[in-house]
Amino acid sequence: MADAPPIEVRGLSKRYGEIVAVDHVDLTVKPGDVFGYLGPNGAGKTTSLRMMLGLIRSTSGSVRLFGRDPQLGVAALEGVAGFVEAPAFYPYLSGRANLELCAALDGGSAGERIDEVLDIVELRSRAKDKVGGYSHGMRQRLGIASALLRSPRLLLLDEPATGLDPAGMRDMRELIRGLAAQGITVLLSSHLLVEVEELCNRVAIIQGGCIVYEGSLAELRRPAGSGYHLRTTDDERALRICEAQAGIEDAKRAATGGLSFSATSEVAVGELSLALAEAGALLLELSPRQATLEDLFFRLTEDGREAPTAQRRAAAAVAEAA
């Protein structure tokens, strides 16, 4: 189906007896997305990916990859590749030999792409070495190389940066950016907030098996709003002025020093700066502070925190579907 999205999931659920691992998940991955599937450990990410790749059957709901049901066989996975959890290889064989086995299973022209994919993941110089001597990051890159043998249009990666040192995480980040620049749609499952924030244009956040948000990072941040950080020559006086100033809300001392507040408009911020100057509390810093993905993630996934509008809409939709 030419116009079908790379991934379309509707009402996807998986139960193990009384345990609900995935509960009526809906999400859509669009062409060209680097899509972050984000959630704490045990939230249902890996189980979802297993169903998307046809590795396990769902209890209910549907998955379509480019309009095809992955449960209908290997042909339905044409143009799709990836790995769930850590990729597995024969440790006593070289990286090249492992890729040759993968290529033999895939058939077609996969064997002709071995040198190409080794170059893409920067393992050409270590291709003759046994995989047992590879670092964790090298094995992760070899896993991506094996997926690229299929010339995929869609790549599903489960926690590809987990366990990597900072240099390995940087290399993985650059690799995924490069693949996206080639036009490959990527679904990236992760609990590493910084990686998702730096790589992904759209995200879905899953908690307790349910999607609590799906959309762009910009849309996620919008209901949370942006605050401001303020430092003056007299923060005590500045705090009193903030508390009395129209359009300035939630003024308080910031943990990092200075003050923090939110404003109903930019005009209110301008009027505040004038009031501070007139009171002799001269500005040293006045800067916007946008909510980070970490702030929003914990707001959506921890109990006792107010859910933004986007989450409440998503939760309502899940309840209706159930």
N, C-alpha and C positions, 0 to 999 in steps of 0.2 A: 504494500500500500504506500504509494509515493508520498502522500501527505500525512501519513501517520507519524506521531511524535516518536522519538527514540524509546521513551518509556512512558507508559500510561498504566497506572495502578488504580483500581477501584474496589473499595470494600474488602481489601485483602486482610485475611485473618488466619492465624495459626494457633491451634490449641493442642496442648499435650495433657490429656486428661482434664483436670481442673485448672491447670495453668494456662493462662492466656498470654502467649508470647508476643503476638501481633494482633491488634484489635482494630479492624475496619480502617485500614490505612488507605488514604487517597493521595496520590501525588502524580505530577506530570513533569517530565524532563524534556525540555525543548531542544531542537537542533542547535549545536554550538554552545550549549551550557557547560560550565564547570559547576556541577550541582553538588553542594555539600549536604550529605545525609548525616545529621549531627544528633548526638545523644549520649548520655552517660552509659557506662558499661552495663549490659543487661537490659537496655531499653528496648531491644528488638531489632537493631540495625542488621546484624549478621543474619538473623533468621529471615528478615525481609529480602536481603540480597540472595540468599539461597533459593527463595521462591522465585525471585526475578530471573535467576539463571536456570530455573527448572531442575535444581538439585533436590528439592523436596516439594511435596505437594501442599498446596494451601488447604485449609479447612473450608474456607469460603472466599469469595471474591475472585478477581481476575487480574492477570498481568498481560500486557501486550508490549512487545518489543518491535518497533516499526510495524505495529498492527498484527504481529504474529504471537500466538500462544506458545511460550517456551516448553510447555508440557507436551507438545505435539511431536517433539523429536528434534534431532540435531539440525535439520533443515531450517527450523524456526529460529535458530541462533545464528544464521548467516549475518555477517557484519557485526557480530557481538562477541566480546571477549572480556576476560578479567579473571580475578581470583578472589576467593573468600578465605579469610584468615590468612595464615602464612602460606605462600606457594611452596609446593613440595617437589623436591628433585632427588635424583640418585646421588648421594654424596661421594661415591667412589668413581663417578664419571665426571668428565670435564664439563664446563659450561656449554661448550659447543656440542658435545655428544648428547647432553640433555636436550638441547634445542633440536638436534637432529631427530631424536625420538618424538618430540612434540610435533615437528613438521611432518613426520611420517604418519602420525595419527590424523593430522589435519588434511593431508593430501594436497592435491593441486600444486600450486607454485610456492607453497610455504617454504620448502627447502631452499629455494633460490633467494629467500629474503634473510637468511641467517646472518650473513655479514652485515647487511643493512641494519637489522635490528640491534646487533651487537654494537654498531657504531652509535645508534640513537641513544642507547643506555650507557654508552661509554665503558663497555666491557671487552672490547676487541683485544686489548693487550693481555687480558686474563682469560681468554676463551679456552686456552689449552689446560688451564689449571683445574684441579678437582674441586667440585663445588663444596666438598667438606672443608676446604680451606678458605672459603669465601666468608667475608664478614656478613653480618645481618643485612646491612644496606646493600651489599652486592647481590645477595640472594633475592632481596626485594626487587632490585633492578632486573635481575634475570627473569623474575616472574613477569614483569612488564614486557620484557623482550619476548617471552613465550606467547604472551597475549597478542603482541604486535605481529607475530607471524601470520595471523589470520587477516591482516589488513582491515582491522575493525573500523567501523564508523561510530561504534559505541563501546566505551571501556568502563567496566565496573570494577572499582578497586576498594577492597575492604581494609581499612586502617593501614595504608601503605607506609606511613611515616612512623608508626608505633615502634618504639625500641631503638630508633636511630639517634645517633649523637647529633649535635647541632650542625656539623658539616654534612652529615648524611641527610638531615632534614632539608637543608638548603639545596642539596643536589636533587632530592626527590621533588621539591617544589619547582625547580627549574625544568626538570624533565616533564612534569605534568603541564606546565605552562607551554613548553615546546610542542607537546602533543596536541593541546587545544589550539595552538596557532596553526597546526596542520589541518584543522577542521574536524578533529575527533571530538565527539561529545563525551564528557567524562562525568560519571557519578562517583563521588568520593565519600565513602563512609568513614567517619572519624569522630573521636571525642576530643581532638586537639583543636581548641578554639582558634588559636593564632593561625594555624595552617589553613583552616577553613576561611577565616577572615581575609587572608592574603591571597587565596587562590580562587575562591568561588564567587560567581555572580548571583547565584540563587541558592537558597537553602531550604531544607525541611528539618524541623526539630522534632524528634520523637522522644516520648517519655512514657514509660509504663505501657509500651506497645501502641500508643496512640500518637498521631501527628498533632502537635500543639501549634505549629506554625509552618506554612509553606509560602514562599515568595522571595522577593529580592531582599538583599540586606538593607537597601534604602527604605523599603516599605516596612521592614521590621523595626528600624530605628525611628521611623516617623512618629508612631504613637507614643514611643518612649520620650520623645522630645530631646532638645538639647539644652543643657544648662550652661552656666557661666562660672568662671573662676575669677575672683577679684582680690587684688592686693592693693593696699593704700598705705599712706604714711600714718594712718590712725584707724586700724581695723575695728577697734571698739566703737568708735563714733560711726564708722561706715556701716557696721551691723545695725545700729539703731536707725540710721537713715534708710537702709534697705527695708527694714521691718515697717517703716512708716510710708514708704514710697508706693504710689499707685502703680499697678502692673508688675511689681516685683514680688515673687512668691518664694517660699521655702528657703529663706535666707538663714544661713548657719555657718559656723566655723568649719573649715575644711580640715580633714585629717592631715593633709600635706602642708597646711599653713594657709593663711588668708581666709577668704570666705567663698562660699558657693551659693548660688541662687538660680532660680528659673525666672523667665520673663514671659509676659503675654505677647510682647511684640518688640521689634527692634527699636521702635520709638520710645518704649518704656526704658530700654537700656540707655538710650541717649539722654533721656531726662534724668536718669539716675546719675550718670557721669557729671551732668551739670550741677545737680544737687550736692554731690560729694565735693566738687570743687568749691562751691559757695560755702560749704561748711568747713573747709580747710582740710578735708581728708583727700589729699592729692593722689591721683592714680599712679600706681607702679605697674599694675598689670590688670587687664580686663580682656579675657579671652574666652571663646566658646569652648565648651566641653561636651562633645557628642558621646552618647552612650556607646560603650564598646560591645562587641558581640558577647564577651564574657558576662557583662552586666545583664544583657537581655536574655542570655541563655539561662542564667540562674533565676531570673525573674519568671521565666516560663516553666522551669523544671523543678523548682524547690517549693515545697508546701509553705503556705502562709504568706506568700507574696501575691500582690495584686496582679492579675493577668492583664496585659494590654488588650485593646479592642480586637486586634487581629487574632489573639489566642481565643478570646471568648467566641468569636465567630467560628473559628475552626472547631472548638469543642462542641458548639451547638450543632454544627454540621455532622460531626461524628455521632452525637446522640441521636439525631434524626435518622442517620443511616442504620443505626443499631435497631 
